[in-house]
Amino acid sequence: MTTPQVEVDVEAARGATDAFRRAGLRRMKSIALGLLIALTVIFAVSFALQQQYPWLQYVRAASEGGMVGALADWFAVTALFRHPLGLKIPHTAIIPTRKDEIGASLGDFVETNFLSEPVVRAKLESIGLAAAIGSWLSEQKNAERVASEVSTVARGAISMLDDDDMRGLFESMARTHLLEPIWGPPLGRLGERIIASGGHREAVDLLLERLANWVDESPDAFGALASSRLPSWVPGFIDRLVDDRLYREAQRFVAEVRDNPNHRLRVAIDDYLRTLAERLQRDQATMSKLEAAKNRAFDDPRVRELATTAWSGARDALLDALADQRGPLRIGMESVLHDIGARLATDPSLGTTVNAWLTDAAAHLVSTYRHEIAGIITDTVSRWDPAEMTEKIEVQVGRDLQFIRINGTVVGSIAGLVIFAVAHAFFGG
Protein backbone atom coordinates (compact mmCIF):
# COMPACT_ATOMS: atom_id res chain seq x y z
CA MET A 1 0.00 0.00 0.00
CA THR A 2 1.32 3.38 -0.99
CA THR A 3 1.86 5.67 2.00
CA PRO A 4 0.87 9.36 1.91
CA GLN A 5 4.53 10.38 2.10
CA VAL A 6 5.37 8.24 -0.93
CA GLU A 7 2.42 9.76 -2.82
CA VAL A 8 3.68 13.24 -2.00
CA ASP A 9 7.19 12.33 -3.17
CA VAL A 10 5.83 10.87 -6.42
CA GLU A 11 3.72 13.96 -7.08
CA ALA A 12 6.70 16.22 -6.35
CA ALA A 13 8.91 14.24 -8.73
CA ARG A 14 6.25 14.34 -11.43
CA GLY A 15 5.83 18.10 -10.94
CA ALA A 16 9.58 18.65 -11.19
CA THR A 17 9.72 16.58 -14.40
CA ASP A 18 6.85 18.55 -15.95
CA ALA A 19 8.50 21.84 -14.98
CA PHE A 20 11.76 20.68 -16.61
CA ARG A 21 9.89 19.75 -19.79
CA ARG A 22 8.05 23.07 -19.89
CA ALA A 23 11.35 24.92 -19.59
CA GLY A 24 12.78 22.86 -22.46
CA LEU A 25 9.69 23.55 -24.57
CA ARG A 26 9.98 27.30 -23.98
CA ARG A 27 13.68 27.20 -24.85
CA MET A 28 13.09 25.37 -28.14
CA LYS A 29 10.24 27.71 -29.05
CA SER A 30 12.56 30.68 -28.45
CA ILE A 31 15.26 29.13 -30.67
CA ALA A 32 12.79 28.46 -33.50
CA LEU A 33 11.33 31.97 -33.23
CA GLY A 34 14.80 33.48 -33.05
CA LEU A 35 15.76 31.75 -36.32
CA LEU A 36 12.63 33.14 -38.01
CA ILE A 37 13.36 36.66 -36.79
CA ALA A 38 17.01 36.37 -37.83
CA LEU A 39 16.05 35.21 -41.32
CA THR A 40 13.50 38.02 -41.58
CA VAL A 41 16.17 40.60 -40.78
CA ILE A 42 18.60 38.94 -43.22
CA PHE A 43 15.92 38.91 -45.92
CA ALA A 44 15.12 42.59 -45.41
CA VAL A 45 18.77 43.63 -45.53
CA SER A 46 19.67 41.45 -48.52
CA PHE A 47 16.56 42.45 -50.44
CA ALA A 48 17.36 46.14 -49.95
CA LEU A 49 21.01 45.78 -50.99
CA GLN A 50 20.83 43.09 -53.69
CA GLN A 51 20.95 45.64 -56.55
CA GLN A 52 24.13 47.13 -55.12
CA TYR A 53 25.61 43.75 -54.20
CA PRO A 54 24.30 41.09 -56.59
CA TRP A 55 25.66 38.19 -54.56
CA LEU A 56 23.11 39.11 -51.87
CA GLN A 57 20.46 37.66 -54.17
CA TYR A 58 21.59 34.20 -53.03
CA VAL A 59 21.36 35.30 -49.40
CA ARG A 60 17.91 36.73 -50.05
CA ALA A 61 16.76 33.50 -51.71
CA ALA A 62 18.08 31.38 -48.84
CA SER A 63 16.52 33.60 -46.16
CA GLU A 64 13.26 33.76 -48.12
CA GLY A 65 13.07 29.97 -48.37
CA GLY A 66 13.94 29.67 -44.69
CA MET A 67 11.16 32.09 -43.76
CA VAL A 68 8.64 30.15 -45.82
CA GLY A 69 9.75 26.84 -44.27
CA ALA A 70 9.70 28.28 -40.75
CA LEU A 71 6.22 29.78 -41.17
CA ALA A 72 4.83 26.64 -42.78
CA ASP A 73 6.15 24.36 -40.04
CA TRP A 74 5.09 26.83 -37.32
CA PHE A 75 1.59 26.66 -38.75
CA ALA A 76 1.69 22.86 -38.90
CA VAL A 77 2.94 22.43 -35.34
CA THR A 78 0.66 25.09 -33.90
CA ALA A 79 -2.36 23.65 -35.70
CA LEU A 80 -1.97 20.44 -33.70
CA PHE A 81 -2.62 22.21 -30.41
CA ARG A 82 -4.58 25.42 -31.14
CA HIS A 83 -5.88 27.76 -33.82
CA PRO A 84 -2.92 29.72 -35.29
CA LEU A 85 -3.25 33.41 -34.37
CA GLY A 86 -6.69 32.60 -32.99
CA LEU A 87 -8.11 32.11 -36.49
CA LYS A 88 -10.52 29.18 -36.68
CA ILE A 89 -9.07 27.78 -39.85
CA PRO A 90 -10.44 24.33 -40.82
CA HIS A 91 -8.37 21.35 -39.62
CA THR A 92 -6.54 23.33 -36.94
CA ALA A 93 -6.55 22.81 -33.15
CA ILE A 94 -6.71 19.13 -34.03
CA ILE A 95 -5.98 17.69 -30.57
CA PRO A 96 -8.57 19.67 -28.54
CA THR A 97 -11.32 19.45 -31.19
CA ARG A 98 -10.82 15.74 -31.89
CA LYS A 99 -9.98 14.70 -28.34
CA ASP A 100 -12.55 11.91 -28.08
CA GLU A 101 -11.64 10.49 -31.48
CA ILE A 102 -7.97 10.49 -30.53
CA GLY A 103 -8.73 8.70 -27.25
CA ALA A 104 -10.83 6.06 -29.03
CA SER A 105 -8.17 5.55 -31.69
CA LEU A 106 -5.44 5.27 -29.05
CA GLY A 107 -7.51 2.72 -27.11
CA ASP A 108 -8.13 0.68 -30.28
CA PHE A 109 -4.44 0.84 -31.17
CA VAL A 110 -3.35 -0.42 -27.74
CA GLU A 111 -6.02 -3.13 -27.73
CA THR A 112 -5.09 -4.38 -31.21
CA ASN A 113 -1.31 -4.15 -31.06
CA PHE A 114 -0.40 -4.58 -27.37
CA LEU A 115 -3.25 -6.49 -25.69
CA SER A 116 -3.47 -9.37 -28.11
CA GLU A 117 -2.95 -12.89 -26.76
CA PRO A 118 -0.02 -13.77 -29.09
CA VAL A 119 1.86 -10.61 -28.11
CA VAL A 120 1.36 -11.23 -24.38
CA ARG A 121 2.34 -14.89 -24.66
CA ALA A 122 5.46 -14.15 -26.68
CA LYS A 123 6.57 -11.46 -24.25
CA LEU A 124 5.99 -13.51 -21.10
CA GLU A 125 7.65 -16.61 -22.59
CA SER A 126 10.74 -14.57 -23.47
CA ILE A 127 11.06 -13.09 -19.99
CA GLY A 128 11.32 -16.22 -17.85
CA LEU A 129 9.02 -14.65 -15.29
CA ALA A 130 9.24 -17.38 -12.65
CA ALA A 131 13.05 -17.22 -12.47
CA ALA A 132 12.99 -13.42 -12.34
CA ILE A 133 10.40 -13.41 -9.54
CA GLY A 134 12.26 -16.18 -7.73
CA SER A 135 15.60 -14.37 -7.87
CA TRP A 136 13.98 -11.21 -6.60
CA LEU A 137 12.08 -12.94 -3.78
CA SER A 138 15.10 -14.99 -2.72
CA GLU A 139 16.70 -11.79 -1.42
CA GLN A 140 15.67 -11.39 2.19
CA LYS A 141 14.97 -7.66 1.95
CA ASN A 142 12.56 -8.22 -0.91
CA ALA A 143 10.74 -11.01 0.93
CA GLU A 144 10.43 -8.69 3.93
CA ARG A 145 9.11 -5.93 1.70
CA VAL A 146 6.44 -8.14 0.15
CA ALA A 147 5.40 -9.47 3.57
CA SER A 148 5.17 -5.90 4.85
CA GLU A 149 3.03 -4.79 1.91
CA VAL A 150 0.75 -7.82 2.22
CA SER A 151 0.38 -7.21 5.95
CA THR A 152 -0.44 -3.54 5.40
CA VAL A 153 -3.07 -4.37 2.76
CA ALA A 154 -4.57 -7.11 4.95
CA ARG A 155 -4.74 -4.82 7.98
CA GLY A 156 -6.40 -2.12 5.93
CA ALA A 157 -8.95 -4.57 4.54
CA ILE A 158 -9.74 -5.99 7.99
CA SER A 159 -10.07 -2.50 9.50
CA MET A 160 -12.60 -1.54 6.83
CA LEU A 161 -14.87 -4.50 7.61
CA ASP A 162 -18.06 -3.52 9.42
CA ASP A 163 -18.24 -5.14 12.88
CA ASP A 164 -22.02 -5.60 12.80
CA ASP A 165 -21.89 -7.25 9.37
CA MET A 166 -19.09 -9.59 10.45
CA ARG A 167 -20.89 -10.50 13.68
CA GLY A 168 -23.97 -11.26 11.61
CA LEU A 169 -21.86 -13.41 9.28
CA PHE A 170 -20.32 -15.34 12.17
CA GLU A 171 -23.76 -15.81 13.75
CA SER A 172 -25.19 -17.04 10.44
CA MET A 173 -22.25 -19.43 9.99
CA ALA A 174 -22.65 -20.72 13.55
CA ARG A 175 -26.35 -21.38 13.03
CA THR A 176 -25.88 -22.96 9.61
CA HIS A 177 -22.87 -25.16 10.37
CA LEU A 178 -23.10 -25.64 14.14
CA LEU A 179 -26.68 -25.43 15.40
CA GLU A 180 -28.97 -26.42 12.53
CA PRO A 181 -27.38 -29.82 11.81
CA ILE A 182 -28.46 -32.70 14.08
CA TRP A 183 -25.58 -33.62 16.36
CA GLY A 184 -26.57 -37.15 17.40
CA PRO A 185 -25.62 -39.34 14.40
CA PRO A 186 -22.28 -37.61 13.65
CA LEU A 187 -21.27 -37.75 17.32
CA GLY A 188 -22.36 -41.39 17.50
CA ARG A 189 -20.30 -42.35 14.45
CA LEU A 190 -17.32 -40.46 15.82
CA GLY A 191 -17.73 -42.19 19.17
CA GLU A 192 -17.87 -45.61 17.52
CA ARG A 193 -14.60 -44.99 15.69
CA ILE A 194 -12.89 -43.66 18.83
CA ILE A 195 -14.08 -46.65 20.93
CA ALA A 196 -13.14 -49.15 18.21
CA SER A 197 -9.61 -47.73 18.04
CA GLY A 198 -9.30 -47.59 21.84
CA GLY A 199 -8.80 -43.85 21.77
CA HIS A 200 -11.22 -43.36 24.68
CA ARG A 201 -9.00 -45.30 27.05
CA GLU A 202 -6.53 -42.42 27.35
CA ALA A 203 -9.36 -40.17 28.49
CA VAL A 204 -10.54 -42.79 30.99
CA ASP A 205 -6.98 -43.24 32.26
CA LEU A 206 -6.61 -39.50 32.72
CA LEU A 207 -9.92 -39.30 34.56
CA LEU A 208 -8.99 -42.16 36.89
CA GLU A 209 -5.56 -40.68 37.53
CA ARG A 210 -7.13 -37.36 38.52
CA LEU A 211 -9.68 -39.20 40.70
CA ALA A 212 -6.96 -41.20 42.47
CA ASN A 213 -4.98 -38.05 43.16
CA TRP A 214 -8.07 -36.31 44.52
CA VAL A 215 -8.86 -39.25 46.81
CA ASP A 216 -5.26 -39.33 48.10
CA GLU A 217 -5.24 -35.60 48.76
CA SER A 218 -8.74 -35.33 50.27
CA PRO A 219 -9.12 -37.65 53.28
CA ASP A 220 -11.30 -35.03 55.00
CA ALA A 221 -13.95 -35.54 52.30
CA PHE A 222 -14.57 -39.01 53.80
CA GLY A 223 -14.73 -37.77 57.40
CA ALA A 224 -18.08 -38.56 58.99
CA LEU A 225 -19.32 -39.86 55.63
CA ALA A 226 -20.28 -43.22 57.13
CA SER A 227 -20.09 -42.51 60.86
CA SER A 228 -22.71 -39.80 60.64
CA ARG A 229 -25.22 -42.50 59.76
CA LEU A 230 -24.33 -44.76 62.76
CA PRO A 231 -26.45 -44.73 65.96
CA SER A 232 -25.46 -42.12 68.50
CA TRP A 233 -24.63 -44.68 71.14
CA VAL A 234 -21.75 -46.14 69.07
CA PRO A 235 -18.38 -45.11 70.63
CA GLY A 236 -16.42 -42.37 68.88
CA PHE A 237 -13.36 -44.49 68.17
CA ILE A 238 -15.55 -46.86 66.18
CA ASP A 239 -16.79 -43.89 64.12
CA ARG A 240 -13.24 -42.99 63.27
CA LEU A 241 -12.38 -46.60 62.40
CA VAL A 242 -15.34 -46.80 60.05
CA ASP A 243 -14.46 -43.53 58.34
CA ASP A 244 -10.82 -44.52 58.02
CA ARG A 245 -11.78 -47.91 56.65
CA LEU A 246 -14.07 -46.29 54.07
CA TYR A 247 -11.29 -43.92 52.97
CA ARG A 248 -8.75 -46.77 52.55
CA GLU A 249 -11.27 -48.88 50.61
CA ALA A 250 -11.96 -45.94 48.32
CA GLN A 251 -8.21 -45.52 47.73
CA ARG A 252 -7.82 -49.22 47.03
CA PHE A 253 -10.79 -49.41 44.66
CA VAL A 254 -9.76 -46.37 42.62
CA ALA A 255 -6.18 -47.64 42.41
CA GLU A 256 -7.40 -51.07 41.22
CA VAL A 257 -9.53 -49.51 38.50
CA ARG A 258 -6.65 -47.24 37.48
CA ASP A 259 -4.03 -50.00 37.36
CA ASN A 260 -6.13 -52.87 35.94
CA PRO A 261 -7.07 -52.28 32.27
CA ASN A 262 -9.51 -55.20 32.45
CA HIS A 263 -11.30 -54.08 35.60
CA ARG A 264 -15.04 -54.64 35.56
CA LEU A 265 -15.69 -50.92 35.98
CA ARG A 266 -13.61 -50.16 32.90
CA VAL A 267 -15.54 -52.84 31.01
CA ALA A 268 -18.79 -51.27 32.20
CA ILE A 269 -17.62 -47.83 31.02
CA ASP A 270 -16.72 -49.26 27.61
CA ASP A 271 -20.15 -50.94 27.35
CA TYR A 272 -21.90 -47.75 28.35
CA LEU A 273 -19.98 -45.67 25.78
CA ARG A 274 -20.74 -48.20 23.02
CA THR A 275 -24.43 -48.16 23.93
CA LEU A 276 -24.47 -44.36 24.01
CA ALA A 277 -22.78 -44.16 20.58
CA GLU A 278 -25.37 -46.58 19.21
CA ARG A 279 -28.32 -44.68 20.71
CA LEU A 280 -27.01 -41.33 19.42
CA GLN A 281 -27.31 -42.73 15.92
CA ARG A 282 -30.55 -44.71 16.12
CA ASP A 283 -32.56 -43.90 19.26
CA GLN A 284 -34.87 -40.96 18.65
CA ALA A 285 -35.34 -40.21 22.35
CA THR A 286 -31.59 -39.96 22.95
CA MET A 287 -31.14 -37.73 19.90
CA SER A 288 -34.01 -35.49 21.04
CA LYS A 289 -32.46 -35.09 24.49
CA LEU A 290 -29.13 -34.08 22.92
CA GLU A 291 -30.84 -31.56 20.62
CA ALA A 292 -32.74 -30.08 23.58
CA ALA A 293 -29.52 -29.76 25.57
CA LYS A 294 -27.79 -28.16 22.55
CA ASN A 295 -30.57 -25.63 22.10
CA ARG A 296 -30.53 -24.74 25.80
CA ALA A 297 -26.77 -24.27 25.69
CA PHE A 298 -26.88 -22.12 22.56
CA ASP A 299 -29.99 -20.01 22.93
CA ASP A 300 -30.21 -16.77 20.87
CA PRO A 301 -28.34 -14.43 23.23
CA ARG A 302 -25.52 -16.91 23.63
CA VAL A 303 -25.19 -17.44 19.90
CA ARG A 304 -24.88 -13.69 19.37
CA GLU A 305 -22.39 -13.48 22.21
CA LEU A 306 -20.40 -16.35 20.71
CA ALA A 307 -20.37 -14.65 17.30
CA THR A 308 -19.28 -11.33 18.81
CA THR A 309 -16.53 -12.98 20.82
CA ALA A 310 -15.32 -15.06 17.88
CA TRP A 311 -15.15 -12.10 15.48
CA SER A 312 -13.61 -9.68 17.98
CA GLY A 313 -11.02 -12.21 19.07
CA ALA A 314 -10.11 -13.24 15.53
CA ARG A 315 -9.90 -9.64 14.30
CA ASP A 316 -7.79 -8.38 17.21
CA ALA A 317 -5.48 -11.38 17.10
CA LEU A 318 -4.97 -11.07 13.35
CA LEU A 319 -4.39 -7.31 13.47
CA ASP A 320 -1.86 -7.71 16.28
CA ALA A 321 -0.08 -10.51 14.44
CA LEU A 322 0.08 -8.52 11.20
CA ALA A 323 1.33 -5.40 12.99
CA ASP A 324 4.12 -7.20 14.83
CA GLN A 325 7.08 -6.97 12.46
CA ARG A 326 9.03 -9.62 14.35
CA GLY A 327 6.03 -11.72 15.26
CA PRO A 328 5.66 -15.37 14.18
CA LEU A 329 3.13 -14.55 11.45
CA ARG A 330 5.29 -11.96 9.71
CA ILE A 331 8.44 -14.07 10.12
CA GLY A 332 6.55 -17.07 8.76
CA MET A 333 5.35 -15.07 5.76
CA GLU A 334 8.88 -13.84 5.05
CA SER A 335 10.27 -17.36 5.38
CA VAL A 336 7.64 -18.82 3.03
CA LEU A 337 8.20 -16.07 0.44
CA HIS A 338 11.98 -16.50 0.65
CA ASP A 339 11.68 -20.27 0.24
CA ILE A 340 9.30 -19.91 -2.71
CA GLY A 341 11.73 -17.49 -4.35
CA ALA A 342 14.67 -19.83 -3.82
CA ARG A 343 12.78 -22.76 -5.32
CA LEU A 344 11.59 -20.74 -8.31
CA ALA A 345 15.14 -19.54 -8.95
CA THR A 346 16.77 -22.98 -8.70
CA ASP A 347 14.15 -25.52 -9.78
CA PRO A 348 13.77 -25.48 -13.59
CA SER A 349 10.79 -27.85 -13.64
CA LEU A 350 8.90 -25.74 -11.09
CA GLY A 351 9.85 -22.59 -13.02
CA THR A 352 8.50 -24.10 -16.24
CA THR A 353 5.23 -24.99 -14.55
CA VAL A 354 4.83 -21.56 -12.99
CA ASN A 355 5.75 -19.81 -16.24
CA ALA A 356 3.12 -21.82 -18.10
CA TRP A 357 0.52 -21.04 -15.44
CA LEU A 358 1.33 -17.31 -15.39
CA THR A 359 1.34 -17.14 -19.18
CA ASP A 360 -2.01 -18.91 -19.45
CA ALA A 361 -3.51 -16.72 -16.73
CA ALA A 362 -2.26 -13.50 -18.32
CA ALA A 363 -3.38 -14.60 -21.79
CA HIS A 364 -6.83 -15.45 -20.45
CA LEU A 365 -7.15 -12.10 -18.69
CA VAL A 366 -6.00 -10.21 -21.77
CA SER A 367 -8.23 -12.10 -24.18
CA THR A 368 -11.22 -11.74 -21.86
CA TYR A 369 -10.81 -8.19 -20.61
CA ARG A 370 -8.61 -6.46 -23.18
CA HIS A 371 -11.49 -4.30 -24.42
CA GLU A 372 -12.22 -3.14 -20.87
CA ILE A 373 -8.50 -2.51 -20.23
CA ALA A 374 -8.14 -0.46 -23.41
CA GLY A 375 -11.39 1.28 -22.52
CA ILE A 376 -9.61 2.84 -19.56
CA ILE A 377 -7.54 4.88 -22.04
CA THR A 378 -10.61 5.96 -24.00
CA ASP A 379 -12.61 6.85 -20.87
CA THR A 380 -9.70 8.72 -19.31
CA VAL A 381 -9.08 10.80 -22.42
CA SER A 382 -12.79 11.54 -22.79
CA ARG A 383 -12.90 12.90 -19.23
CA TRP A 384 -9.97 15.24 -19.79
CA ASP A 385 -10.62 18.88 -20.40
CA PRO A 386 -9.52 19.74 -23.98
CA ALA A 387 -7.18 22.46 -22.75
CA GLU A 388 -5.73 20.09 -20.10
CA MET A 389 -5.19 17.35 -22.66
CA THR A 390 -3.57 19.77 -25.10
CA GLU A 391 -1.18 20.98 -22.41
CA LYS A 392 -0.31 17.43 -21.31
CA ILE A 393 0.56 16.34 -24.84
CA GLU A 394 2.39 19.55 -25.71
CA VAL A 395 4.51 19.31 -22.57
CA GLN A 396 5.40 15.69 -23.42
CA VAL A 397 6.20 16.05 -27.14
CA GLY A 398 6.21 19.80 -27.86
CA ARG A 399 9.96 20.17 -27.40
CA ASP A 400 10.64 17.56 -30.07
CA LEU A 401 8.07 19.15 -32.38
CA GLN A 402 9.96 22.44 -32.23
CA PHE A 403 12.81 20.64 -34.01
CA ILE A 404 10.41 20.35 -36.94
CA ARG A 405 10.24 24.14 -37.06
CA ILE A 406 14.02 24.42 -36.83
CA ASN A 407 14.55 21.73 -39.45
CA GLY A 408 11.94 23.37 -41.66
CA THR A 409 13.81 26.65 -41.40
CA VAL A 410 17.12 25.07 -42.34
CA VAL A 411 15.66 22.91 -45.13
CA GLY A 412 13.69 25.86 -46.49
CA SER A 413 16.83 27.99 -46.60
CA ILE A 414 18.76 25.30 -48.44
CA ALA A 415 15.86 24.66 -50.81
CA GLY A 416 15.43 28.37 -51.52
CA LEU A 417 19.10 28.76 -52.20
CA VAL A 418 19.25 25.68 -54.49
CA ILE A 419 16.11 26.66 -56.43
CA PHE A 420 17.36 30.21 -56.94
CA ALA A 421 20.84 29.01 -57.97
CA VAL A 422 19.46 26.48 -60.48
CA ALA A 423 17.02 28.99 -61.92
CA HIS A 424 19.70 31.64 -62.14
CA ALA A 425 22.08 29.20 -63.85
CA PHE A 426 19.56 28.18 -66.48
CA PHE A 427 17.66 31.38 -67.08
CA GLY A 428 20.06 34.07 -65.88
CA GLY A 429 18.78 37.16 -64.15
N, C-alpha and C positions, 0 to 999 in steps of 0.2 A: 504494500500500500504506500502510495506516495505521500510523504509528510508535507505539511504546509510550507516548511522551510525549503524543501526541495522544489516545490512548485514555484515559490518566490524566486529561487535561484534560476530555474529554467526560464521563467518569464523575463528576468533581468538579462540573461544571456541572449534570449531571442530579441529583446529590445535593443541590446547593444549591436547585434548582428544587423538588424534592420537599419539602425542609425548609420552603421558603416556603409551599407549598401546605398542608402540615400545620399551620403556624402560622395560616394563614387559616381552615382548617377549625375549629381549636380556638376561634378568636375568634368565628366565626359560631355555633358551638354555645353558647358562653357568652352571646351576645346573645339567642338563642332561649330558653335556659333562664332568663335574667334576666327576660325578658318574662313567662314563665309564673309565676315566683316573684312578680313585681310584681303581676300580676293576681290571684294567690292571696291576697296580702296585702290588695289593694283589695277583693276579694270578701268576705274575712272581716270587714273593718272596716265595709263598707257593709251587709253582712247584719246585723251586730250593731246598727247605728245606724239602720236604715231605718224602724223604728217611730217613732223620735224625729224623724228628718228624712226625710220621705217622698220627697223628690227623690232620695235615695240609692238608691231602688229601681231607677232607671234606670242608675245606676252599677253596682249589683249585677248587673243583667241584662247589661250590656255586659261586665263582668269575667267573669261566668259563661259567656257565649258564647265569650269569648276563651280561657278555660281549656279549654272543650270542644274548640275548634278547635285549640289548641296541642297538647293531648294526642292528639287524633286524628291530626294530621299528624306528631307525634313517633312515634307507633306506626307510621304508614305508612312513614316514612323509615327508621326503625330496622329494620323488618321486611325491608327490602331486603338488609341486611347481616348481621343477627344476630337471635337470638330476643330479643324485648323482655323485659327483667328476667330473662332466662335461662329463661323459660317456653316450652316447645316447643309453641307454638300452631301449628295447621295454617296452611300458606301463609305462614310467616315464615322468616327467614334464606334468602331466595329465591336470592340470588347464590351462596353457598357450597353449598347443597344441589342447585342445578340448574346447576352450573358447566359440566358437559359439554354439556347441552342448549343453554346460552347460547352456548358456543363453536361448536357445530354450526350454530346459527341465525345467528350472526354470519358464519361462513364462507359459508353459503348466501346470505346477504344481499349480501355483497361480491361473490360469484361472479355472482349474478343481475343486480345493479344497477351494478356497477363494472367487471367483467371481461367484459362482453359486447362482441362485435366492433363493433356499431354505435357504442357509446359510445366505444370506443378510437379508432375511425376519425374520428368527429366531433371528438374532442378534439385529435388529432394534426393533422388538416387545418386546424383553427382556429389552431393555434400558429404554423405556418410554421417547422417545426423546423430545416430546413436553413439558413435565413437566421439563425436564432438561434445555431445551432452555429457557423456561419461567422463571424458578428460576434464571437463569443467567442474563437474560435481565431485570428482575425486579429490579436488583441492579442498582442504578443510574449511577455509574461509568462505568458499562458495557454498558449501553444504550448510554452514552456519547462516549465511545470508538467506538462502532459500527457506530454511527452517524458521528464521525470524520473520520473513515476509508471510509465510503460511500462517504462523501463529498470530501475526497482526491482523490478517484478513479474517481468520477464524474468530478471534476475539471481537472484532467489529461486527461480524455477522451474528454472533451470539448476543452481543449487547443490544442489537437492534430488534431481537425477538421480543414479542409482547408477552409479558408474564401470564396474563389472563388466558391468552390463546394457548400457550404452552401447557398451563395447568389443565385447561380443558382437553388438550390432546392427550396428556398423560392419564387423565381420568377416563377418557374414552377408551384408550388402549387398555387400561386396567380392567374396565368393565368387559370389553370385548374378548380379551385374551386371558383374563384371570377369573372373573366372576361369572360370566355367562356360561362358560363350559361346565358340564357336570364333572365333579372331581372324583366321584367314587370309582368308576371303571379304570381310569388311568392310574390312580393311586393303587388300586388293587393289583393291576398288572405289574406295576413297579415293585410292589411289595412281594409278589410271587417271585420275580426275578432275584430280588435281594435275598429272600429266604432260601431259594434254591441254590444260590451261590455261597450261602453262609455269611453273607455280608452283615447280617443283623447281629451275629455273635459278638462282634467287636463292640457294638453299642451295649449289648447286654453285659459284657465283661466290664465295660466302663461304669455302667450303672451299679453293678455289684461291688466293684472296687470302691466307688464313692460311698455306697451304703455301709460296707465294712469299716471304712475309715470313720464314718459318722458314728457307728455303734461303738467303736473303740474309744472315740473321743467324747462320748456323751453318756457316761454311766448314770448321771443324774436324771436322764430322761426316763430311766427304768425305776427310779426311786418311788416307792409307794404305789407302783403300778399294780402289783398283785396284792401287797399287804393291805392296801386300803379297802379291799373287798373281804378281808378276813374278819371274823367276829372280834368284838372289842376285848373279850376276855383273853385272847391269845397273847402270850408274853411278847414283849417288844423284840427280844433277840430272835424269836422265830420269824417275826416280820422281816427283819433285816436279812435272815438267811434265805427266806423265800425270794425277796427282791434280788439278792445277790445271785441266787441260783438262776432266776429268770434272765438276768443280764448275761451270765456266762453261757446259758443255753442259746440266747440270741446271737452271741458272738460265734459260738460253735456252728450254729446252723448257717449263718451268713457266710462263714469261712468255707464250710463244706460246699455250699452252692457255688461260691466263687472259684474254688479249686477243682471241683469235679465237673468236667464238661458234659458228663452224662447224668447229672443229678436229675431227679424226677421233676424238680421245679423248673429246671431249664427245659426239659422235655415238654412240660406243660406250657411254658411260655412259647416254645416253638409251635405247639399245636394251636394255641390261641391265635398267634400271628397268622398262621396259615388259614385258619377259619375266618379271621377278620378280612384277609386279602380276598378270599373267596366271596364272602358276603358283600364286600364293597363292589364287586363286579356283577353279582347276580341277585342279591337280596334287596328288594325295593325298599323295605323298611330301613335297612342300614344306610342305603344311599340317601334316603329322605332325611334321616337324622344328620348325616354329614352336611347336606345342603343347607339344612336349617341352622346348623352351627356356623357354617361359612357365612350365611347371610347375616346372622347376628354379629359376627366378628367384623364384617365389612359392611355395616350399614352406611347410608348416604354420607353423613358427616365424616365418617372415618375414611371413606374412599376419597373424598375431596381433600382431607388432611393428608392422606398418603400421597396423592398426586402433587399437592403443594410441596410436601417435604422432598419427594423424589426429584421434582424439577429444580427446586431451589438448591438442593444438595449437589445435583449433577452440574448445574450451571456454575455455582461458586467453585466447585472443585476443578472444573475444566478451565475456567478463567484463571484461577490461581496457578494451575499447572502450565498454562500457556504463557502466563506473564513471567514465570520464574525461568530466567535465562539459563540457569545451571541446574534446573530441576530435572527429574528423570524423564519427563515427557519430551522436553526440548532436546536433551542429550540423546534420547532414543531416536528422535526424528533425525537429528544430525548424523547419528551413526548409520541409520538405515539409508539415508540419502548418499552418504559417503560410500557405503558398501555397494549400493546400486551403481554409482558412478564408476567405481573400480571394476565391477563386473562388466559393465557396458564397454569400458575402455580396453579390457583385456580378453574378453570372451567373444571371438568372432561369430560363433553360431548364434549367441544371444543377440549380438549387434545386428546380424542379418535379420533375425526375427523381428526385433524392435523396429528396424528400418522399414521392413515390409509393412508392419502394422501402422507406423506413423504415415508412411506414404499412402496407404489405402485410406486411412482416416482423413488425411488432408485432401486427397483426391475426391473423396465422397463429399466432404464439406464444400469444396470448391464447385463441384458439379451440381450440388443441390442448392447452394445459396449464393452462387456467384452473381446472379442478377441483383439480389438484395445487397451484397457487398458493394458492387459497382454503383448501386443506387444511392449509397451514402455520398459518393462524389456528386452525383446529380442533385440530390436534395440539398447538400451543403452549398453548392454553387448557387442554386436557386434562391436560397435564403440570404445570400450576401447582398448587400446594397451595391448597386452598380458602381458608384464612386469608390466604395471600399474595395471591390474586386479589382477595379482598374488600378488603384494604387498598389494593391498587393502584387499584381502581375508586373506592373511597371518597376516596382522596387526590385523584384527578382530578376527580370531580364532586360530592363531598360538600359542599363549600363552597356550591355553587349549590343543592343540595338543602335546605340549612338555610334558604334564603329561603322554601322552601315552608312550613316551620314558622312563620317570622315572618309570612308572608302569611296563613297559616291563623289565627294569633292575631289579626291585625288584622281579617280578614274575619269571624271568629267573633264578635269584639266588636261589630262593626257589625251583624251579623245578629242577635245577641242583643238589642242595643238596639232595632233596628227591630221585631223580633217582639214584644218586651215593650211597646213604645210603641203598636203597632197593636192588640195585644190589650187594653191598658189603655184605649185610646180607644173600642173597640167594646163591651167588656164591663165596664169600670170595675174597681175593685179597691180 
